[in-house]
């Protein structure tokens, strides 16, 4: 089971530093947060992309996905969303990332209207994604936090370049069991994000295994080549323990679940 680390947990750290930490502590790849103020950002030049790709290769790391903040179901006109999707797809391809994480962000209006917007926009960029070798991955999040909700969108798009990113926390908070989420998302699954929290009213990130999320139940459902990414939401929780000292035990925890003793 290949293991990735989200750079969300290392806010502001230059990519070389994040790559060094990941490589030194048993992680195989990085999910690259794409935001202003980070080493990977929407306005990167071609030269900056080449430099970032060299850093990842030098540390033997796979750029698992570009983690964008595009909302594919967001209210409003389609054009700004599809333009943002295309720009992020090109950036992901330039970095060598095989996935582009997007959010639903369907808003508070009727679910059917949000679904229609998402399906229309995803279908419009699907062939370009295929040509670039990048898969658009809709995360279980916000307006579509359950696996069944995301699977409903993907079944309508019905394109191999559009799939799902399973965020275990959100599907758990949506009331789904890992088995239920997996049954819905298995035909579309790109990779899985794991994390741990104390409960629905305290989402401060914890070391893996120290909280309530059913990580073991999730991992035992996955094919052995499925990427698993630890997303540690440090920017939203300044009281959380620093991530770097937790990296060795986090990798060991996930590896032990994949290869249980006995």
C-alpha positions as CSV (number, residue, x, y, z in Angstrom):
1,X,0.0,0.0,0.0
2,X,1.8,3.2,-1.1
3,X,1.6,6.0,1.4
4,X,1.4,9.7,0.6
5,X,1.5,12.8,2.8
6,X,-0.6,15.9,2.2
7,X,1.4,19.1,2.3
8,X,-1.6,20.7,4.0
9,X,0.0,19.5,7.3
10,X,3.1,21.5,6.6
11,X,1.8,25.0,5.9
12,X,4.4,27.4,4.5
13,X,7.2,24.8,4.4
14,X,9.1,24.9,1.1
15,X,8.6,21.9,-1.1
16,X,12.1,20.7,-0.6
17,X,11.6,20.6,3.1
18,X,8.3,18.7,2.8
19,X,9.9,16.3,0.4
20,X,12.8,15.7,2.7
21,X,10.6,15.0,5.6
22,X,8.4,12.6,3.6
23,X,11.3,10.7,2.2
24,X,13.1,10.4,5.5
25,X,10.1,9.0,7.4
26,X,8.7,6.3,5.1
27,X,6.3,8.1,2.8
28,X,6.2,7.4,-0.9
29,X,4.5,10.4,-2.3
30,X,3.0,13.9,-1.7
31,X,-0.4,15.3,-2.2
32,X,0.4,18.9,-3.2
33,X,-1.8,21.6,-1.7
34,X,-2.3,24.2,-4.4
35,X,-2.9,27.6,-2.7
36,X,-1.5,31.1,-2.6
37,X,1.4,31.3,-0.2
38,X,2.5,27.7,-0.7
39,X,5.3,26.3,-2.8
40,X,2.7,24.9,-5.2
41,X,0.2,27.6,-6.3
42,X,-2.1,28.4,-9.2
43,X,0.3,31.1,-10.7
44,X,3.3,28.8,-11.0
45,X,5.5,29.5,-14.0
46,X,6.7,26.6,-16.3
47,X,10.2,27.0,-14.8
48,X,8.8,26.7,-11.2
49,X,6.9,23.6,-12.2
50,X,10.1,22.0,-13.6
51,X,12.0,22.9,-10.5
52,X,9.2,21.4,-8.3
53,X,9.2,18.2,-10.4
54,X,13.0,17.9,-10.0
55,X,12.7,18.2,-6.2
56,X,10.2,15.4,-6.1
57,X,12.3,13.2,-8.3
58,X,15.4,13.9,-6.3
59,X,13.7,12.5,-3.2
60,X,12.1,9.6,-5.0
61,X,8.6,10.8,-4.3
62,X,5.4,10.5,-6.5
63,X,3.3,13.6,-6.9
64,X,0.1,11.8,-6.1
65,X,-2.3,14.7,-6.8
66,X,-2.6,18.4,-7.0
67,X,-5.1,19.4,-4.2
68,X,-7.0,22.3,-5.7
69,X,-9.9,24.3,-4.2
70,X,-12.1,24.3,-7.3
71,X,-15.8,23.7,-6.5
72,X,-17.3,21.8,-9.4
73,X,-20.9,22.1,-8.2
74,X,-20.6,25.8,-7.1
75,X,-23.5,28.1,-7.9
76,X,-22.9,30.5,-10.7
77,X,-21.9,30.4,-14.3
78,X,-20.0,27.4,-15.7
79,X,-17.2,29.3,-17.5
80,X,-15.2,30.4,-14.5
81,X,-15.3,26.8,-13.1
82,X,-14.3,25.1,-16.3
83,X,-11.5,27.6,-16.9
84,X,-10.2,27.0,-13.4
85,X,-10.4,23.2,-14.0
86,X,-8.5,23.5,-17.2
87,X,-5.8,25.7,-15.6
88,X,-5.4,23.3,-12.7
89,X,-5.3,20.2,-15.0
90,X,-2.4,21.8,-17.0
91,X,-0.6,22.6,-13.7
92,X,-1.1,19.0,-12.5
93,X,0.3,17.6,-15.8
94,X,3.3,19.9,-15.6
95,X,4.1,18.7,-12.1
96,X,3.7,15.1,-13.1
97,X,0.7,14.6,-10.8
98,X,-1.8,11.9,-11.9
99,X,-4.7,13.4,-10.0
100,X,-6.5,16.7,-9.5
101,X,-8.5,17.0,-6.3
102,X,-11.6,19.1,-6.5
103,X,-14.4,19.9,-4.1
104,X,-18.2,19.8,-4.7
105,X,-19.1,23.1,-3.0
106,X,-22.7,22.7,-4.2
107,X,-24.1,25.4,-1.8
108,X,-27.4,25.4,0.0
109,X,-29.7,25.2,-3.0
110,X,-31.4,22.1,-4.4
111,X,-29.1,19.1,-4.6
112,X,-30.4,18.3,-8.1
113,X,-29.3,21.6,-9.4
114,X,-25.8,21.2,-7.8
115,X,-25.5,17.8,-9.3
116,X,-26.5,19.1,-12.7
117,X,-23.8,21.8,-12.5
118,X,-21.1,19.4,-11.5
119,X,-22.0,16.8,-14.1
120,X,-22.1,19.4,-16.9
121,X,-18.7,20.9,-15.9
122,X,-16.9,17.6,-15.3
123,X,-18.1,16.2,-18.6
124,X,-16.8,19.3,-20.4
125,X,-13.2,18.9,-19.2
126,X,-13.1,15.1,-19.1
127,X,-11.5,14.6,-22.5
128,X,-8.9,17.2,-21.9
129,X,-8.1,15.6,-18.6
130,X,-7.7,12.2,-20.4
131,X,-5.3,13.8,-23.0
132,X,-3.2,15.3,-20.2
133,X,-3.0,12.1,-18.3
134,X,-4.6,13.6,-15.2
135,X,-7.7,12.2,-13.4
136,X,-10.2,14.7,-11.8
137,X,-11.0,13.4,-8.3
138,X,-14.1,14.7,-6.6
139,X,-13.6,14.6,-2.8
140,X,-16.3,13.5,-0.4
141,X,-16.7,16.9,1.2
142,X,-19.1,19.8,2.0
143,X,-22.3,19.5,0.0
144,X,-21.5,15.9,-1.1
145,X,-19.7,14.5,2.0
146,X,-21.1,11.0,1.6
147,X,-19.7,8.5,-0.9
148,X,-23.1,7.8,-2.3
149,X,-23.6,11.5,-3.1
150,X,-20.3,11.6,-5.0
151,X,-20.9,8.3,-6.7
152,X,-24.2,9.7,-8.1
153,X,-22.3,12.4,-9.9
154,X,-19.7,10.1,-11.3
155,X,-22.2,7.6,-12.6
156,X,-23.7,10.4,-14.7
157,X,-20.4,11.7,-16.0
158,X,-19.3,8.1,-16.8
159,X,-15.8,9.0,-17.9
160,X,-12.6,7.2,-16.8
161,X,-10.8,10.5,-16.3
162,X,-13.2,11.6,-13.6
163,X,-13.2,9.7,-10.3
164,X,-13.5,10.0,-6.5
165,X,-11.3,10.9,-3.6
166,X,-12.5,9.3,-0.4
167,X,-12.0,11.5,2.6
168,X,-12.7,9.1,5.5
169,X,-13.6,11.8,8.0
170,X,-16.3,13.3,5.9
171,X,-18.0,10.0,5.0
172,X,-17.8,9.0,8.7
173,X,-19.5,12.3,9.7
174,X,-22.1,11.7,7.0
175,X,-23.1,8.5,8.8
176,X,-21.7,6.0,6.3
177,X,-19.8,2.9,7.3
178,X,-16.5,2.3,5.5
179,X,-18.1,-0.8,3.8
180,X,-21.0,1.4,2.6
181,X,-18.7,4.1,1.2
182,X,-16.5,1.6,-0.4
183,X,-19.4,-0.1,-2.1
184,X,-20.5,3.2,-3.6
185,X,-17.0,4.5,-4.6
186,X,-15.1,1.4,-5.6
187,X,-15.8,1.8,-9.4
188,X,-14.5,5.3,-9.3
189,X,-11.9,5.4,-6.5
190,X,-8.6,7.3,-7.0
191,X,-7.1,7.4,-3.6
192,X,-8.1,7.7,0.1
193,X,-7.4,10.4,2.6
194,X,-7.1,9.3,6.2
195,X,-6.8,11.4,9.4
196,X,-8.0,11.1,13.0
197,X,-10.1,13.3,15.3
198,X,-11.6,13.1,18.8
199,X,-15.2,13.3,17.4
200,X,-17.6,15.4,15.3
201,X,-17.4,18.4,17.7
202,X,-13.6,18.4,17.9
203,X,-11.9,18.0,14.6
204,X,-8.5,19.0,15.8
205,X,-6.1,16.6,14.1
206,X,-4.7,13.8,16.2
207,X,-2.0,11.2,15.6
208,X,-3.3,8.4,13.5
209,X,-5.0,5.8,15.7
210,X,-5.6,8.2,18.6
211,X,-9.1,9.2,17.6
212,X,-12.4,7.8,16.5
213,X,-12.2,7.4,12.8
214,X,-12.4,3.8,11.5
215,X,-9.1,3.8,9.7
216,X,-8.5,0.0,10.0
217,X,-12.0,-0.8,8.7
218,X,-11.4,1.5,5.7
219,X,-7.9,0.1,4.8
220,X,-8.9,-3.5,4.9
221,X,-11.4,-2.9,2.1
222,X,-8.8,-1.4,-0.3
223,X,-6.9,-3.2,-3.1
224,X,-3.2,-3.4,-2.1
225,X,-2.1,-0.8,-4.8
226,X,-4.5,1.9,-3.5
227,X,-2.7,5.1,-2.4
228,X,-3.5,6.2,1.1
229,X,-2.8,9.8,2.0
230,X,-2.5,11.3,5.5
231,X,-4.2,14.7,5.5
232,X,-3.4,16.6,8.7
233,X,-5.5,19.8,8.8
234,X,-2.9,21.9,10.5
235,X,-3.8,25.3,9.1
236,X,-7.4,25.2,10.5
237,X,-6.3,24.0,13.9
238,X,-3.3,26.0,15.3
239,X,-3.5,24.2,18.6
240,X,-2.7,20.9,16.9
241,X,0.6,19.2,17.6
242,X,3.2,19.9,14.9
243,X,3.1,17.2,12.2
244,X,6.9,16.5,11.6
245,X,7.5,14.6,14.8
246,X,4.4,12.4,14.1
247,X,5.5,11.3,10.6
248,X,7.5,8.2,11.5
249,X,4.8,6.8,13.8
250,X,2.1,7.7,11.3
251,X,3.8,5.7,8.5
252,X,4.4,2.8,10.9
253,X,0.7,2.8,11.9
254,X,-0.6,2.6,8.4
255,X,2.0,0.0,7.4
256,X,1.0,-2.2,10.4
257,X,-2.7,-2.0,9.4
258,X,-1.8,-3.1,5.9
259,X,0.5,-5.9,7.1
260,X,-1.0,-7.0,10.5
261,X,1.2,-9.2,12.6
262,X,0.2,-12.9,12.8
